[in-house]
Amino acid sequence: QKLKQAYLVWFEYYPTVPKIHRHTLASRIDTILIEAIEMTSTAGFTPKGDKLPYVRVAIRKLDTAKILLLVLWETKSLDNKKFIALSEKLSEVGKMLGAWHGSLIPKQNSPNNVSGEK
């Protein structure tokens, strides 16, 4: 839900990106955000034991989108207000994905870890 909300903010800003970046960098950001939505959706409907690869890809996609947005901002193709608004939403999504990722990784001292390693 939060990722969808972040995408809707991006979708509003996308047409305002200068033409020089709209069909290259902005288009790539759009694609990456859609792919992140696809990965989280897939993970949501996948059995628990199979979710981890999808969550990891979603995290990578989100991190890549953040870096590309930073490039847009540094080249003044995205103003401060828009950059901050979008960055805050994407950071929130990143925290949620990180927590989800953490919940999927078996803990070393958990009863399910039979190897006895610490």
C-alpha positions in Angstrom: 0.0 0.0 0.0 2.8 2.5 0.9 4.7 1.6 -2.2 1.6 2.2 -4.3 1.2 5.6 -2.6 4.8 6.5 -3.3 4.3 5.5 -6.9 1.2 7.8 -7.2 3.3 10.7 -6.0 6.0 9.8 -8.5 3.3 9.5 -11.2 2.2 13.1 -10.5 5.8 14.4 -10.7 6.9 12.3 -13.7 5.4 14.7 -16.4 7.1 17.7 -14.8 10.6 16.2 -15.3 12.4 18.1 -18.1 12.3 16.4 -21.4 16.1 15.7 -21.4 15.6 13.3 -18.5 11.9 12.3 -18.9 12.5 9.7 -21.6 15.7 8.3 -20.1 16.2 8.6 -16.3 12.6 9.3 -15.3 11.4 6.5 -17.5 13.8 4.1 -15.9 12.7 5.2 -12.4 9.1 4.6 -13.4 9.9 1.1 -14.6 11.9 0.3 -11.5 9.2 1.4 -9.2 6.6 -0.7 -11.1 8.9 -3.7 -10.8 9.3 -3.1 -7.1 5.5 -3.1 -6.8 5.4 -6.3 -8.8 8.0 -7.9 -6.5 6.2 -7.0 -3.3 2.9 -8.1 -4.7 4.4 -11.4 -5.7 6.0 -11.9 -2.3 2.7 -11.1 -0.7 1.0 -14.0 -2.5 3.9 -16.5 -2.2 4.3 -19.1 0.6 6.5 -17.8 3.5 9.5 -20.1 2.6 9.6 -18.6 -0.9 9.2 -14.9 -0.2 12.8 -13.9 0.5 14.1 -13.6 -3.1 11.2 -11.4 -4.0 11.6 -9.1 -1.0 15.4 -8.9 -1.7 14.7 -7.8 -5.3 12.1 -5.3 -4.2 14.7 -3.8 -1.8 17.3 -3.6 -4.6 14.8 -2.0 -6.9 13.8 0.6 -4.3 17.5 1.4 -3.5 18.2 1.8 -7.3 15.2 4.1 -7.7 16.4 6.3 -4.7 19.8 6.6 -6.3 18.3 7.6 -9.7 16.0 10.1 -8.0 19.1 11.6 -6.3 20.6 12.0 -9.8 17.5 13.8 -11.0 17.6 16.1 -8.0 21.3 16.8 -8.4 20.8 17.7 -12.0 18.0 20.0 -11.0 15.5 18.0 -12.9 13.5 17.5 -9.7 13.0 20.4 -7.3 13.7 20.2 -3.6 10.1 19.9 -2.5 9.3 17.1 -4.8 12.5 15.3 -4.0 12.0 15.5 -0.3 8.3 14.4 -0.5 9.2 11.4 -2.6 12.3 10.5 -0.7 10.4 10.4 2.6 7.8 8.0 1.2 10.4 5.8 -0.4 12.4 5.7 2.9 9.3 4.6 4.8 8.8 1.8 2.2 12.4 0.9 2.6 12.1 0.5 6.4 9.0 -1.7 5.9 10.8 -3.9 3.4 13.8 -4.1 5.6 11.6 -5.3 8.5 9.8 -7.8 6.3 13.2 -9.1 5.1 14.4 -9.4 8.7 11.3 -11.4 9.6 12.0 -13.9 6.8 15.6 -14.6 7.8 15.9 -17.4 10.4 17.4 -16.1 13.7 20.7 -17.8 14.7 19.5 -18.6 18.2 16.0 -19.6 17.2 14.6 -23.1 18.1 14.3 -23.8 14.4 18.1 -23.5 14.0 19.3 -27.0 14.7 22.9 -26.5 13.6 23.8 -25.2 17.1 26.0 -22.4 15.6 26.1 -19.0 17.2 
